[in-house]
Amino acid sequence: MLSGLATNESIAVDVAIIGGGPAGLSACIELAGKSPDSRIALFESEEELGGVPRTCHLFFGMRDLRRIYTGEGYARKLNDLIRKTPAEIHNQATVLSIATGEKGDRHSLHVASPEGLKIYETRFIVLATGCCESSLGQRLIPSARPAGIFTTWQLQQIVNIHHLKPGNRALVIGSEDAALSTVMTLKRAGISIAGIVEEDGDVQTYPLMARGLSGLYGFPIYKETSVRSISGMDRVEGVELVVQGKERGFHVECDTVILSGRFRPISQLIDHTPMTKDPSSDGPVVDMNLMTSVPNIFSAGNVLRGGDMHDLCALEGRIVAQSILRRMTSSESKEDGWVSLRVQDPIRYVVPQKIVPSKAKSPGFPSLFPCVAIQVAHTLKNAALEAWSGDRKIWESSYRRMIANHRIPIPVERFNWRGIDLEEGVELRVKTSQPIG
């Protein structure tokens, strides 16, 4: 893929971390702090470290740093912590490809930066490349692609970093947690809000918070409503909406559209490698140690699933670091007894996808992190979640409410592991569900 390009002699490191957001930074800080003699390199394609939080508002750092920061303050704190370690930080460094080594061999990274193209050889790799919001094309929304269409991340970059006002009146498409941050960013920029649009029967965030912001800022929430088209040639002029079950739509005037949510892992580096990709999440398949199907390549954060809370991603980074530290000082023997987990619609994913029942049944497992968790595609009420292995049900639990696109822990330690079919693995299903409308 890179033939014909001049490269320098390969550079040897012990651990290569790809991504400078909460997961990658936390993994690097933990590794460098507990293994200072190891050569650890972190690669971040942006000019600054910190990832998405550096463009956001409040409520960062609660579970990983044990205090509340602004997004900018949280990113700055992680940056300060990592600069105190001996880790090598490479900003504006984009990893173009991964070449996996044979069993026992080192892996290789091809990295492009202002210094040119370089090859790094490493025993361990941490994938912490994060996620992105689905684009206009991926959402299949017709338009002439006029100016004024942004994702939440782009909006926050424009407003909170570049201090610009990208429009006067905005419609937000999507109602996940990111939509609440979008609303606050719009108000900070002095942009009026035409409304939030959600296809499902209820918002995909905490309903009290959504209703509170709706009342405070005076904008409507359009539920069970789809986007028919975006009008305007040079600049957005409005959006045509249609309520489910009705043929006739209505027009909302605005000059700005914000595409919020529908996060997707940035997992292209997995392609053309032996790493197994989960078709449900589009991220890598990992075990309880967050190791991928290729030995000594680990993954943490939103590359595993799409959008999730920053501090949970940071804690996953620490778990990856601890897994690597154990493998640095132990044999490479393969652990037997893995059981695969998979899901059925409307469950979006399960992470991790491989567990060892003997570990899941251990007394300390429920308090360990990361726990096994799922997300559902739609907000559901009165749902029964079941675990099946072949034709045997090994667990069931009822849920009064399951909010879409939120992490839902699964107590695998309560499964009837004596009824497991190792070849079939475990499938998680929603038995009965009622979308909220």
C-alpha positions in Angstrom: 0.0 0.0 0.0 2.9 2.3 0.7 5.3 1.1 -1.9 7.1 3.9 -3.7 7.2 6.2 -0.7 10.5 6.8 1.0 10.7 5.6 4.6 13.3 5.9 7.3 14.7 2.8 9.1 12.1 1.4 11.4 11.9 2.7 15.0 11.4 0.2 17.9 9.0 0.9 20.7 7.5 -1.3 23.4 3.9 0.0 23.2 2.3 2.1 20.4 -1.0 3.9 21.4 -3.1 5.2 18.5 -5.4 8.1 19.6 -5.0 11.0 22.0 -8.5 11.1 23.5 -9.5 10.0 27.0 -8.9 6.3 26.4 -5.5 6.6 24.7 -4.2 9.2 27.1 -5.4 7.2 30.2 -3.7 4.0 28.8 -0.5 5.9 28.2 -0.4 7.6 31.6 -1.1 4.3 33.4 1.6 2.4 31.3 4.3 5.1 31.6 3.7 5.5 35.3 3.9 1.8 36.1 6.5 0.8 33.5 8.8 3.9 33.2 11.6 1.9 31.5 9.3 0.9 28.6 9.4 2.9 25.5 5.9 4.1 24.9 4.8 6.2 21.9 1.4 7.9 21.5 0.2 9.0 18.1 -2.5 11.7 17.7 -3.5 13.1 14.3 -4.7 16.4 15.7 -2.5 19.3 16.8 -3.6 19.0 20.4 -4.3 16.1 22.8 -7.6 15.6 24.6 -10.0 14.5 21.9 -13.6 15.6 21.8 -13.8 16.8 25.5 -11.6 19.8 24.8 -14.5 21.3 22.7 -17.2 20.6 25.3 -18.9 21.9 28.5 -19.2 20.6 32.0 -19.3 17.3 33.8 -16.0 15.7 32.8 -13.8 13.5 34.9 -16.2 12.3 37.6 -15.4 8.5 37.4 -11.8 8.6 36.3 -10.3 11.7 38.0 -12.8 11.9 40.8 -13.8 15.5 40.3 -15.8 17.6 37.9 -14.0 19.5 35.1 -15.1 21.5 32.1 -14.3 19.6 28.9 -11.4 22.0 28.3 -10.1 21.6 31.8 -10.4 17.8 31.7 -8.4 17.7 28.5 -5.8 20.0 30.0 -5.5 17.9 33.1 -4.9 14.7 31.1 -2.4 16.6 29.0 -0.5 17.8 32.1 -0.5 14.3 33.5 0.9 12.7 30.4 3.6 15.4 29.9 5.0 14.4 33.3 5.7 10.8 32.0 8.6 9.7 29.8 6.1 8.7 27.0 6.8 10.0 23.5 4.0 12.2 22.2 3.6 12.5 18.5 1.0 15.2 17.5 -0.1 15.6 13.9 0.9 12.0 13.4 -1.6 9.9 11.5 -1.3 6.1 11.5 -1.9 5.0 8.0 -1.8 1.2 8.4 -1.1 -1.6 10.8 0.9 -4.7 9.7 0.4 -7.5 12.2 3.3 -9.8 13.0 3.2 -13.5 13.1 2.9 -15.2 16.5 5.6 -13.8 18.7 6.7 -11.2 16.1 6.4 -7.5 16.5 3.7 -5.4 14.8 4.4 -2.5 12.5 2.8 0.9 12.1 3.2 3.2 9.1 2.9 6.8 10.4 2.7 10.0 8.4 3.6 13.3 10.1 5.2 16.7 9.2 8.5 14.8 9.6 7.6 12.4 6.8 6.7 8.8 6.7 8.1 6.5 9.4 7.7 2.9 10.4 7.4 1.9 14.0 7.8 -1.7 15.3 6.2 -2.6 18.5 5.2 -5.5 20.7 1.9 -4.0 21.8 -0.6 -1.8 20.1 -3.5 0.1 21.7 -6.3 1.1 19.3 -8.1 4.2 20.8 -9.2 6.0 17.7 -12.6 6.9 19.0 -15.8 7.5 16.9 -17.5 10.0 14.7 -21.1 11.0 14.0 -22.8 9.7 10.9 -22.7 12.1 8.0 -25.5 13.5 5.8 -25.0 10.7 3.2 -24.9 8.0 5.8 -28.3 9.2 7.1 -29.7 9.2 3.6 -31.1 12.7 3.9 -31.7 14.4 0.5 -30.2 17.8 -0.1 -28.1 19.9 -2.4 -25.5 19.9 0.3 -25.7 23.7 1.0 -23.5 25.5 3.5 -24.7 25.3 7.1 -24.8 21.6 7.8 -22.5 20.4 10.6 -22.1 17.5 13.0 -22.1 18.3 16.8 -18.3 17.9 16.8 -17.8 20.4 14.0 -20.2 22.8 15.7 -18.2 22.6 18.9 -14.9 23.1 17.1 -16.3 26.2 15.4 -17.8 27.7 18.5 -15.6 26.6 21.4 -12.2 26.6 19.7 -12.4 29.1 16.9 -15.0 31.3 18.6 -17.2 31.8 15.5 -20.9 31.9 15.0 -21.8 29.5 12.2 -25.5 30.5 11.8 -28.5 32.2 13.3 -31.2 29.6 13.7 -30.5 25.8 13.9 -32.4 22.6 13.8 -30.9 19.6 15.6 -31.4 16.2 14.1 -31.1 13.4 16.7 -31.7 13.3 20.4 -28.9 11.4 21.9 -26.8 12.8 24.8 -24.8 14.8 22.3 -27.9 16.7 21.4 -28.0 18.2 24.8 -24.4 19.4 24.4 -25.4 20.7 21.0 -28.2 22.8 22.5 -25.8 24.4 25.1 -23.2 25.1 22.4 -25.8 26.8 20.2 -27.0 29.0 23.0 -23.5 29.9 23.9 -22.9 31.1 20.3 -26.1 33.1 20.4 -27.9 30.9 17.8 -31.7 30.3 18.3 -32.9 26.7 18.3 -35.7 25.7 15.9 -36.1 22.3 17.6 -34.8 18.8 18.1 -36.0 16.0 15.7 -36.2 12.4 16.7 -37.5 9.5 14.7 -38.4 7.3 17.7 -41.3 7.8 20.1 -39.1 9.3 22.8 -35.8 11.0 23.1 -32.6 8.9 23.2 -31.3 10.7 26.3 -32.5 11.5 29.8 -36.1 12.7 29.2 -36.2 15.1 32.2 -33.0 16.9 31.0 -34.4 17.1 27.5 -37.7 18.5 28.6 -35.9 20.9 31.0 -33.7 22.4 28.2 -36.7 22.5 25.9 -38.7 24.6 28.4 -35.7 26.7 29.4 -34.7 27.7 25.9 -38.1 27.5 24.3 -37.7 25.0 21.5 -39.9 22.1 20.5 -39.0 18.4 20.4 -40.4 16.7 17.3 -40.9 13.0 18.2 -41.8 10.3 15.7 -40.6 12.7 13.0 -38.3 12.1 10.1 -36.4 14.5 7.9 -37.8 14.4 4.3 -35.2 16.9 2.9 -33.1 19.9 3.5 -33.9 22.9 1.3 -31.5 25.5 0.0 -28.8 25.7 -2.7 -26.0 28.0 -1.4 -27.1 28.0 2.2 -29.6 26.0 4.2 -33.1 27.6 4.1 -35.1 25.1 6.0 -35.9 21.5 6.6 -39.0 19.5 5.5 -40.2 17.2 8.3 -42.9 14.5 8.3 -44.6 12.9 11.2 -44.8 9.1 11.1 -48.1 7.9 9.7 -48.8 11.1 7.9 -48.1 11.8 4.3 -48.1 15.6 4.5 -45.0 17.2 5.9 -44.3 20.6 7.3 -41.5 23.1 6.9 -39.2 24.4 9.6 -37.2 27.5 8.7 -33.5 27.6 9.7 -30.2 28.4 8.2 -28.2 25.7 10.1 -28.6 22.0 10.6 -26.8 20.0 13.2 -26.4 16.3 12.7 -26.2 14.8 16.2 -25.5 11.3 17.4 -25.6 8.0 15.4 -21.9 7.5 16.4 -19.8 5.0 14.5 -16.4 3.7 15.5 -13.4 5.0 13.5 -12.1 1.5 12.8 -10.6 1.6 9.4 -7.2 0.5 10.7 -8.8 -2.9 11.4 -9.5 -3.4 7.7 -7.0 -5.5 5.8 -5.7 -7.0 9.0 -6.5 -10.3 10.7 -8.3 -8.5 13.5 -11.9 -9.6 13.7 -14.5 -6.9 13.3 -17.9 -7.1 15.0 -20.6 -6.6 12.4 -23.0 -5.3 15.0 -20.7 -2.5 16.4 -18.3 -2.1 13.5 -15.5 -2.1 16.0 -13.0 -4.8 16.9 -14.0 -8.0 18.7 -12.4 -8.0 22.2 -12.1 -10.3 25.2 -12.4 -9.5 28.9 -8.9 -8.0 28.8 -9.9 -5.8 25.8 -7.5 -7.7 23.6 -8.5 -8.1 19.9 -8.3 -11.4 18.0 -4.7 -10.6 17.2 -2.4 -11.2 20.3 -1.0 -8.0 21.9 -3.3 -5.7 20.0 -5.8 -4.1 22.4 -8.6 -1.7 22.0 -10.3 0.8 24.4 -12.9 3.6 24.2 -15.4 4.5 21.5 -13.6 2.6 18.7 -15.3 -0.4 20.4 -18.9 0.7 20.1 -19.5 4.3 19.0 -20.4 7.1 21.4 -20.1 6.5 25.1 -19.2 8.5 28.2 -15.6 9.9 28.2 -14.8 8.7 31.7 -15.8 5.1 31.0 -13.5 5.3 27.9 -10.7 6.5 30.2 -11.3 3.7 32.6 -11.1 1.2 29.7 -7.8 2.8 28.8 -6.5 2.0 32.2 -7.8 -1.6 32.0 -5.9 -2.0 28.7 -2.7 -0.7 30.3 -3.1 -3.2 33.2 -3.7 -6.0 30.7 -0.5 -5.1 28.8 1.5 -4.8 32.1 0.4 -8.4 33.0 1.5 -9.7 29.6 4.8 -7.9 29.8 5.7 -10.0 32.8 4.0 -13.3 32.1 4.0 -16.0 29.4 2.0 -15.8 26.2 0.0 -18.9 27.0 -3.4 -18.9 25.5 -6.3 -18.9 28.0 -8.9 -21.6 27.3 -12.6 -21.6 27.8 -13.6 -18.4 25.9 -17.3 -18.1 25.1 -18.5 -15.8 22.4 -21.4 -13.3 23.0 -23.6 -12.0 20.2 -26.8 -10.0 20.0 -30.1 -9.9 18.2 -32.0 -6.8 17.1 -33.0 -4.3 18.6 -29.8 -4.7 20.6 -27.0 -2.8 18.9 -24.0 -4.5 20.3 -22.4 -6.3 23.3 -18.8 -5.5 24.5 -16.7 -7.4 25.3 -17.7 -10.2 22.9 -15.6 -12.9 24.5 -15.6 -13.9 28.1 -14.4 -16.8 30.3 -17.3 -18.2 32.4 -14.9 -19.1 35.3 -13.9 -15.4 35.6 -17.4 -14.2 35.2 -18.5 -16.4 38.1 -15.7 -15.1 40.4 -16.8 -13.1 43.5 -15.0 -10.0 42.4 -16.2 -9.9 38.9 -19.3 -7.7 39.3 -17.2 -4.8 40.8 -14.6 -5.1 38.0 -14.5 -2.8 35.0 -15.1 -3.1 32.2 -18.3 -5.1 32.7 -20.2 -6.7 29.9 -22.6 -4.1 28.5 -25.1 -3.6 25.6 -26.9 -0.8 23.9 -30.3 -0.9 22.3 -31.2 0.9 19.1 -34.6 2.3 20.4 -35.8 3.4 23.8 -37.9 0.6 25.2 -40.1 0.1 28.2 -41.3 -3.0 29.9 -38.6 -5.0 28.1 -37.4 -8.6 29.0 -33.8 -9.3 28.3 -32.8 -12.9 27.8 -29.5 -14.8 27.3 -29.7 -18.0 25.3 -27.2 -20.7 24.5 -28.5 -23.0 21.8 -32.0 -23.9 22.8 -31.5 -23.2 26.5 -32.3 -19.9 28.3 -29.5 -19.3 30.8 -30.7 -15.9 32.2 -33.6 -13.4 32.1 -34.3 -10.0 33.6 -37.0 -7.3 33.2 -36.3 -3.6 32.6 -38.9 -0.9 33.1 -37.0 1.4 30.7 -34.0 0.9 28.5 -32.7 4.2 27.0 -31.4 3.9 23.5 -27.7 4.3 22.8 -26.8 4.1 26.6 -24.5 1.5 28.1 -26.6 -1.1 29.9 -24.5 -3.5 32.2 -25.3 -7.2 31.9 -24.7 -9.3 35.0 -23.1 -12.3 33.3 -22.0 -13.6 36.7 -25.7 -14.6 37.2 -25.9 -16.6 34.0 -26.5 -20.4 34.4 -23.1 -21.3 33.0 -23.8 -25.0 33.6 -26.3 -24.8 30.7 -23.8 -23.3 28.2 -23.1 -24.7 24.8 -19.5 -23.8 24.1 -19.9 -24.0 20.3 -23.1 -22.0 20.2 -21.9 -19.4 22.7 -24.5 -16.9 24.1 -27.0 -14.8 22.3 -28.7 -11.8 24.0 -32.3 -11.1 22.9 -35.1 -8.8 23.8 -38.1 -11.0 24.3 -40.9 -8.4 24.5 -40.4 -4.7 24.0 -42.6 -1.7 23.6 -41.0 1.4 22.0 -42.0 4.4 23.9 -44.4 6.6 22.0 
